Amino acid sequence: MSMDTVEKLLDIPIDHYITINMQSIEKLVDADGGVEINKSLNFCYE
């Protein structure tokens, strides 16, 4: 279903796709040197 939606949105055929979990994305980003985030607001949740 989502493949059909993306195909129609981008007007291109999609023959293959992969699934990846968020832990895998974190490992990929860390392996590539990570991402530096400069925050300007503090957040506290109790």
CHARMM-style PDB file with segment names, atoms N, HN, CA, C and O in Angstrom:
ATOM      1  N   MET     1       0.827  -1.195   0.000  1.00  0.00      PROA
ATOM      2  CA  MET     1       0.000   0.000   0.000  1.00  0.00      PROA
ATOM      3  C   MET     1       0.873   1.261   0.000  1.00  0.00      PROA
ATOM      4  O   MET     1       0.645   2.157  -0.813  1.00  0.00      PROA
ATOM      5  N   SER     2       1.858   1.348   0.886  1.00  0.00      PROA
ATOM      6  HN  SER     2       2.042   0.620   1.546  1.00  0.00      PROA
ATOM      7  CA  SER     2       2.694   2.544   0.918  1.00  0.00      PROA
ATOM      8  C   SER     2       3.556   2.650  -0.327  1.00  0.00      PROA
ATOM      9  O   SER     2       3.864   3.755  -0.775  1.00  0.00      PROA
ATOM     10  N   MET     3       3.953   1.503  -0.897  1.00  0.00      PROA
ATOM     11  HN  MET     3       3.702   0.606  -0.534  1.00  0.00      PROA
ATOM     12  CA  MET     3       4.728   1.544  -2.142  1.00  0.00      PROA
ATOM     13  C   MET     3       3.895   2.186  -3.253  1.00  0.00      PROA
ATOM     14  O   MET     3       4.401   3.012  -4.012  1.00  0.00      PROA
ATOM     15  N   ASP     4       2.639   1.812  -3.345  1.00  0.00      PROA
ATOM     16  HN  ASP     4       2.228   1.141  -2.729  1.00  0.00      PROA
ATOM     17  CA  ASP     4       1.756   2.399  -4.361  1.00  0.00      PROA
ATOM     18  C   ASP     4       1.629   3.901  -4.168  1.00  0.00      PROA
ATOM     19  O   ASP     4       1.647   4.658  -5.139  1.00  0.00      PROA
ATOM     20  N   THR     5       1.500   4.335  -2.925  1.00  0.00      PROA
ATOM     21  HN  THR     5       1.485   3.720  -2.137  1.00  0.00      PROA
ATOM     22  CA  THR     5       1.369   5.758  -2.626  1.00  0.00      PROA
ATOM     23  C   THR     5       2.613   6.525  -3.055  1.00  0.00      PROA
ATOM     24  O   THR     5       2.504   7.581  -3.678  1.00  0.00      PROA
ATOM     25  N   VAL     6       3.791   6.008  -2.729  1.00  0.00      PROA
ATOM     26  HN  VAL     6       3.880   5.150  -2.222  1.00  0.00      PROA
ATOM     27  CA  VAL     6       5.040   6.683  -3.080  1.00  0.00      PROA
ATOM     28  C   VAL     6       5.238   6.670  -4.593  1.00  0.00      PROA
ATOM     29  O   VAL     6       5.685   7.663  -5.167  1.00  0.00      PROA
ATOM     30  N   GLU     7       4.914   5.563  -5.237  1.00  0.00      PROA
ATOM     31  HN  GLU     7       4.551   4.756  -4.770  1.00  0.00      PROA
ATOM     32  CA  GLU     7       5.014   5.498  -6.696  1.00  0.00      PROA
ATOM     33  C   GLU     7       4.161   6.577  -7.352  1.00  0.00      PROA
ATOM     34  O   GLU     7       4.609   7.256  -8.276  1.00  0.00      PROA
ATOM     35  N   LYS     8       2.945   6.728  -6.877  1.00  0.00      PROA
ATOM     36  HN  LYS     8       2.581   6.177  -6.126  1.00  0.00      PROA
ATOM     37  CA  LYS     8       2.048   7.740  -7.451  1.00  0.00      PROA
ATOM     38  C   LYS     8       2.530   9.158  -7.136  1.00  0.00      PROA
ATOM     39  O   LYS     8       2.448  10.047  -7.984  1.00  0.00      PROA
ATOM     40  N   LEU     9       3.034   9.367  -5.914  1.00  0.00      PROA
ATOM     41  HN  LEU     9       3.101   8.645  -5.225  1.00  0.00      PROA
ATOM     42  CA  LEU     9       3.502  10.684  -5.510  1.00  0.00      PROA
ATOM     43  C   LEU     9       4.704  11.125  -6.338  1.00  0.00      PROA
ATOM     44  O   LEU     9       4.751  12.260  -6.812  1.00  0.00      PROA
ATOM     45  N   LEU    10       5.673  10.231  -6.512  1.00  0.00      PROA
ATOM     46  HN  LEU    10       5.634   9.309  -6.127  1.00  0.00      PROA
ATOM     47  CA  LEU    10       6.902  10.576  -7.221  1.00  0.00      PROA
ATOM     48  C   LEU    10       6.856  10.261  -8.713  1.00  0.00      PROA
ATOM     49  O   LEU    10       7.751  10.644  -9.467  1.00  0.00      PROA
ATOM     50  N   ASP    11       5.815   9.567  -9.125  1.00  0.00      PROA
ATOM     51  HN  ASP    11       5.088   9.256  -8.513  1.00  0.00      PROA
ATOM     52  CA  ASP    11       5.636   9.167 -10.529  1.00  0.00      PROA
ATOM     53  C   ASP    11       6.832   8.357 -11.038  1.00  0.00      PROA
ATOM     54  O   ASP    11       7.320   8.562 -12.150  1.00  0.00      PROA
ATOM     55  N   ILE    12       7.289   7.427 -10.184  1.00  0.00      PROA
ATOM     56  HN  ILE    12       6.893   7.261  -9.281  1.00  0.00      PROA
ATOM     57  CA  ILE    12       8.367   6.511 -10.563  1.00  0.00      PROA
ATOM     58  C   ILE    12       8.014   5.110 -10.076  1.00  0.00      PROA
ATOM     59  O   ILE    12       7.327   4.963  -9.065  1.00  0.00      PROA
ATOM     60  N   PRO    13       8.475   4.088 -10.779  1.00  0.00      PROA
ATOM     61  CA  PRO    13       8.225   2.724 -10.299  1.00  0.00      PROA
ATOM     62  C   PRO    13       9.171   2.361  -9.162  1.00  0.00      PROA
ATOM     63  O   PRO    13      10.338   2.755  -9.170  1.00  0.00      PROA
ATOM     64  N   ILE    14       8.676   1.619  -8.198  1.00  0.00      PROA
ATOM     65  HN  ILE    14       7.729   1.299  -8.191  1.00  0.00      PROA
ATOM     66  CA  ILE    14       9.499   1.126  -7.101  1.00  0.00      PROA
ATOM     67  C   ILE    14       9.447  -0.397  -7.152  1.00  0.00      PROA
ATOM     68  O   ILE    14       8.401  -1.007  -6.929  1.00  0.00      PROA
ATOM     69  N   ASP    15      10.594  -0.994  -7.450  1.00  0.00      PROA
ATOM     70  HN  ASP    15      11.443  -0.498  -7.631  1.00  0.00      PROA
ATOM     71  CA  ASP    15      10.657  -2.443  -7.591  1.00  0.00      PROA
ATOM     72  C   ASP    15      11.055  -3.143  -6.297  1.00  0.00      PROA
ATOM     73  O   ASP    15      10.608  -4.258  -6.031  1.00  0.00      PROA
ATOM     74  N   HSD    16      11.897  -2.492  -5.490  1.00  0.00      PROA
ATOM     75  HN  HSD    16      12.261  -1.586  -5.707  1.00  0.00      PROA
ATOM     76  CA  HSD    16      12.397  -3.102  -4.264  1.00  0.00      PROA
ATOM     77  C   HSD    16      12.416  -2.061  -3.147  1.00  0.00      PROA
ATOM     78  O   HSD    16      12.461  -0.857  -3.402  1.00  0.00      PROA
ATOM     79  N   TYR    17      12.383  -2.542  -1.913  1.00  0.00      PROA
ATOM     80  HN  TYR    17      12.347  -3.519  -1.705  1.00  0.00      PROA
ATOM     81  CA  TYR    17      12.506  -1.654  -0.769  1.00  0.00      PROA
ATOM     82  C   TYR    17      13.097  -2.444   0.382  1.00  0.00      PROA
ATOM     83  O   TYR    17      13.082  -3.674   0.365  1.00  0.00      PROA
ATOM     84  N   ILE    18      13.617  -1.746   1.384  1.00  0.00      PROA
ATOM     85  HN  ILE    18      13.629  -0.746   1.398  1.00  0.00      PROA
ATOM     86  CA  ILE    18      14.128  -2.387   2.591  1.00  0.00      PROA
ATOM     87  C   ILE    18      13.441  -1.781   3.805  1.00  0.00      PROA
ATOM     88  O   ILE    18      12.944  -0.656   3.753  1.00  0.00      PROA
ATOM     89  N   THR    19      13.418  -2.523   4.878  1.00  0.00      PROA
ATOM     90  HN  THR    19      13.822  -3.436   4.920  1.00  0.00      PROA
ATOM     91  CA  THR    19      12.939  -1.988   6.148  1.00  0.00      PROA
ATOM     92  C   THR    19      14.126  -1.932   7.096  1.00  0.00      PROA
ATOM     93  O   THR    19      15.011  -2.786   7.047  1.00  0.00      PROA
ATOM     94  N   ILE    20      14.139  -0.936   7.949  1.00  0.00      PROA
ATOM     95  HN  ILE    20      13.419  -0.243   7.989  1.00  0.00      PROA
ATOM     96  CA  ILE    20      15.240  -0.748   8.890  1.00  0.00      PROA
ATOM     97  C   ILE    20      14.664  -0.167  10.177  1.00  0.00      PROA
ATOM     98  O   ILE    20      13.786   0.695  10.139  1.00  0.00      PROA
ATOM     99  N   ASN    21      15.163  -0.642  11.316  1.00  0.00      PROA
ATOM    100  HN  ASN    21      15.876  -1.342  11.348  1.00  0.00      PROA
ATOM    101  CA  ASN    21      14.642  -0.119  12.579  1.00  0.00      PROA
ATOM    102  C   ASN    21      15.467   1.080  13.031  1.00  0.00      PROA
ATOM    103  O   ASN    21      16.539   1.332  12.481  1.00  0.00      PROA
ATOM    104  N   MET    22      14.992   1.807  14.005  1.00  0.00      PROA
ATOM    105  HN  MET    22      14.121   1.602  14.451  1.00  0.00      PROA
ATOM    106  CA  MET    22      15.642   3.042  14.448  1.00  0.00      PROA
ATOM    107  C   MET    22      17.018   2.777  15.058  1.00  0.00      PROA
ATOM    108  O   MET    22      17.906   3.619  14.927  1.00  0.00      PROA
ATOM    109  N   GLN    23      17.222   1.644  15.715  1.00  0.00      PROA
ATOM    110  HN  GLN    23      16.500   0.961  15.822  1.00  0.00      PROA
ATOM    111  CA  GLN    23      18.537   1.332  16.261  1.00  0.00      PROA
ATOM    112  C   GLN    23      19.555   1.185  15.140  1.00  0.00      PROA
ATOM    113  O   GLN    23      20.710   1.579  15.301  1.00  0.00      PROA
ATOM    114  N   SER    24      19.150   0.631  14.023  1.00  0.00      PROA
ATOM    115  HN  SER    24      18.212   0.311  13.893  1.00  0.00      PROA
ATOM    116  CA  SER    24      20.055   0.495  12.882  1.00  0.00      PROA
ATOM    117  C   SER    24      20.413   1.855  12.306  1.00  0.00      PROA
ATOM    118  O   SER    24      21.559   2.080  11.916  1.00  0.00      PROA
ATOM    119  N   ILE    25      19.451   2.759  12.250  1.00  0.00      PROA
ATOM    120  HN  ILE    25      18.520   2.576  12.567  1.00  0.00      PROA
ATOM    121  CA  ILE    25      19.726   4.109  11.756  1.00  0.00      PROA
ATOM    122  C   ILE    25      20.713   4.801  12.689  1.00  0.00      PROA
ATOM    123  O   ILE    25      21.630   5.482  12.231  1.00  0.00      PROA
ATOM    124  N   GLU    26      20.527   4.629  13.997  1.00  0.00      PROA
ATOM    125  HN  GLU    26      19.782   4.076  14.369  1.00  0.00      PROA
ATOM    126  CA  GLU    26      21.441   5.229  14.969  1.00  0.00      PROA
ATOM    127  C   GLU    26      22.865   4.704  14.749  1.00  0.00      PROA
ATOM    128  O   GLU    26      23.822   5.478  14.789  1.00  0.00      PROA
ATOM    129  N   LYS    27      23.006   3.408  14.520  1.00  0.00      PROA
ATOM    130  HN  LYS    27      22.228   2.780  14.488  1.00  0.00      PROA
ATOM    131  CA  LYS    27      24.329   2.826  14.287  1.00  0.00      PROA
ATOM    132  C   LYS    27      24.950   3.354  12.995  1.00  0.00      PROA
ATOM    133  O   LYS    27      26.152   3.615  12.943  1.00  0.00      PROA
ATOM    134  N   LEU    28      24.132   3.512  11.953  1.00  0.00      PROA
ATOM    135  HN  LEU    28      23.156   3.301  11.995  1.00  0.00      PROA
ATOM    136  CA  LEU    28      24.644   4.045  10.690  1.00  0.00      PROA
ATOM    137  C   LEU    28      25.134   5.481  10.857  1.00  0.00      PROA
ATOM    138  O   LEU    28      26.203   5.835  10.360  1.00  0.00      PROA
ATOM    139  N   VAL    29      24.360   6.302  11.552  1.00  0.00      PROA
ATOM    140  HN  VAL    29      23.491   6.014  11.956  1.00  0.00      PROA
ATOM    141  CA  VAL    29      24.744   7.698  11.765  1.00  0.00      PROA
ATOM    142  C   VAL    29      26.007   7.768  12.619  1.00  0.00      PROA
ATOM    143  O   VAL    29      26.912   8.546  12.317  1.00  0.00      PROA
ATOM    144  N   ASP    30      26.078   6.968  13.679  1.00  0.00      PROA
ATOM    145  HN  ASP    30      25.342   6.336  13.924  1.00  0.00      PROA
ATOM    146  CA  ASP    30      27.265   6.961  14.540  1.00  0.00      PROA
ATOM    147  C   ASP    30      28.498   6.490  13.774  1.00  0.00      PROA
ATOM    148  O   ASP    30      29.587   7.026  13.977  1.00  0.00      PROA
ATOM    149  N   ALA    31      28.348   5.505  12.903  1.00  0.00      PROA
ATOM    150  HN  ALA    31      27.464   5.069  12.737  1.00  0.00      PROA
ATOM    151  CA  ALA    31      29.471   5.000  12.113  1.00  0.00      PROA
ATOM    152  C   ALA    31      29.995   6.062  11.146  1.00  0.00      PROA
ATOM    153  O   ALA    31      31.164   6.040  10.761  1.00  0.00      PROA
ATOM    154  N   ASP    32      29.127   6.983  10.762  1.00  0.00      PROA
ATOM    155  HN  ASP    32      28.177   7.001  11.075  1.00  0.00      PROA
ATOM    156  CA  ASP    32      29.520   8.033   9.823  1.00  0.00      PROA
ATOM    157  C   ASP    32      29.989   9.302  10.543  1.00  0.00      PROA
ATOM    158  O   ASP    32      30.194  10.337   9.909  1.00  0.00      PROA
ATOM    159  N   GLY    33      30.158   9.222  11.857  1.00  0.00      PROA
ATOM    160  HN  GLY    33      29.992   8.381  12.373  1.00  0.00      PROA
ATOM    161  CA  GLY    33      30.662  10.375  12.591  1.00  0.00      PROA
ATOM    162  C   GLY    33      29.625  11.075  13.436  1.00  0.00      PROA
ATOM    163  O   GLY    33      29.956  12.024  14.146  1.00  0.00      PROA
ATOM    164  N   GLY    34      28.388  10.641  13.383  1.00  0.00      PROA
ATOM    165  HN  GLY    34      28.118   9.870  12.805  1.00  0.00      PROA
ATOM    166  CA  GLY    34      27.337  11.214  14.212  1.00  0.00      PROA
ATOM    167  C   GLY    34      26.797  12.530  13.688  1.00  0.00      PROA
ATOM    168  O   GLY    34      27.181  12.994  12.614  1.00  0.00      PROA
ATOM    169  N   VAL    35      25.909  13.117  14.454  1.00  0.00      PROA
ATOM    170  HN  VAL    35      25.597  12.739  15.326  1.00  0.00      PROA
ATOM    171  CA  VAL    35      25.278  14.387  14.119  1.00  0.00      PROA
ATOM    172  C   VAL    35      25.404  15.299  15.325  1.00  0.00      PROA
ATOM    173  O   VAL    35      25.028  14.918  16.433  1.00  0.00      PROA
ATOM    174  N   GLU    36      25.929  16.498  15.123  1.00  0.00      PROA
ATOM    175  HN  GLU    36      26.235  16.808  14.222  1.00  0.00      PROA
ATOM    176  CA  GLU    36      26.058  17.461  16.209  1.00  0.00      PROA
ATOM    177  C   GLU    36      24.794  18.315  16.266  1.00  0.00      PROA
ATOM    178  O   GLU    36      24.350  18.866  15.259  1.00  0.00      PROA
ATOM    179  N   ILE    37      24.226  18.409  17.469  1.00  0.00      PROA
ATOM    180  HN  ILE    37      24.586  17.961  18.287  1.00  0.00      PROA
ATOM    181  CA  ILE    37      23.003  19.194  17.660  1.00  0.00      PROA
ATOM    182  C   ILE    37      23.284  20.292  18.666  1.00  0.00      PROA
ATOM    183  O   ILE    37      23.721  20.019  19.784  1.00  0.00      PROA
ATOM    184  N   ASN    38      23.038  21.518  18.278  1.00  0.00      PROA
ATOM    185  HN  ASN    38      22.684  21.740  17.369  1.00  0.00      PROA
ATOM    186  CA  ASN    38      23.175  22.655  19.180  1.00  0.00      PROA
ATOM    187  C   ASN    38      21.785  23.113  19.575  1.00  0.00      PROA
ATOM    188  O   ASN    38      21.056  23.689  18.768  1.00  0.00      PROA
ATOM    189  N   LYS    39      21.425  22.854  20.822  1.00  0.00      PROA
ATOM    190  HN  LYS    39      22.017  22.386  21.478  1.00  0.00      PROA
ATOM    191  CA  LYS    39      20.078  23.206  21.281  1.00  0.00      PROA
ATOM    192  C   LYS    39      20.086  24.577  21.933  1.00  0.00      PROA
ATOM    193  O   LYS    39      21.039  24.943  22.621  1.00  0.00      PROA
ATOM    194  N   SER    40      19.031  25.324  21.716  1.00  0.00      PROA
ATOM    195  HN  SER    40      18.257  25.028  21.157  1.00  0.00      PROA
ATOM    196  CA  SER    40      18.926  26.656  22.298  1.00  0.00      PROA
ATOM    197  C   SER    40      17.890  26.694  23.432  1.00  0.00      PROA
ATOM    198  O   SER    40      17.808  27.682  24.162  1.00  0.00      PROA
ATOM    199  N   LEU    41      17.109  25.631  23.581  1.00  0.00      PROA
ATOM    200  HN  LEU    41      17.175  24.828  22.988  1.00  0.00      PROA
ATOM    201  CA  LEU    41      16.090  25.569  24.631  1.00  0.00      PROA
ATOM    202  C   LEU    41      16.358  24.386  25.530  1.00  0.00      PROA
ATOM    203  O   LEU    41      16.838  23.350  25.068  1.00  0.00      PROA
ATOM    204  N   ASN    42      16.052  24.524  26.812  1.00  0.00      PROA
ATOM    205  HN  ASN    42      15.662  25.365  27.187  1.00  0.00      PROA
ATOM    206  CA  ASN    42      16.148  23.416  27.749  1.00  0.00      PROA
ATOM    207  C   ASN    42      14.784  22.764  27.893  1.00  0.00      PROA
ATOM    208  O   ASN    42      13.754  23.435  27.821  1.00  0.00      PROA
ATOM    209  N   PHE    43      14.782  21.450  28.098  1.00  0.00      PROA
ATOM    210  HN  PHE    43      15.619  20.905  28.156  1.00  0.00      PROA
ATOM    211  CA  PHE    43      13.544  20.715  28.244  1.00  0.00      PROA
ATOM    212  C   PHE    43      13.682  19.807  29.446  1.00  0.00      PROA
ATOM    213  O   PHE    43      14.690  19.115  29.590  1.00  0.00      PROA
ATOM    214  N   CYS    44      12.689  19.802  30.305  1.00  0.00      PROA
ATOM    215  HN  CYS    44      11.870  20.364  30.188  1.00  0.00      PROA
ATOM    216  CA  CYS    44      12.697  18.950  31.490  1.00  0.00      PROA
ATOM    217  C   CYS    44      11.341  18.275  31.604  1.00  0.00      PROA
ATOM    218  O   CYS    44      10.304  18.932  31.523  1.00  0.00      PROA
ATOM    219  N   TYR    45      11.353  16.964  31.793  1.00  0.00      PROA
ATOM    220  HN  TYR    45      12.196  16.430  31.859  1.00  0.00      PROA
ATOM    221  CA  TYR    45      10.115  16.206  31.930  1.00  0.00      PROA
ATOM    222  C   TYR    45      10.190  15.401  33.217  1.00  0.00      PROA
ATOM    223  O   TYR    45      11.140  14.647  33.426  1.00  0.00      PROA
ATOM    224  N   GLU    46       9.210  15.555  34.067  1.00  0.00      PROA
ATOM    225  HN  GLU    46       8.438  16.168  33.897  1.00  0.00      PROA
ATOM    226  CA  GLU    46       9.188  14.818  35.344  1.00  0.00      PROA
ATOM    227  C   GLU    46       8.035  13.854  35.385  1.00  0.00      PROA
ATOM    228  OT1 GLU    46       7.855  13.148  36.377  1.00  0.00      PROA
TER     229      GLU     46
END
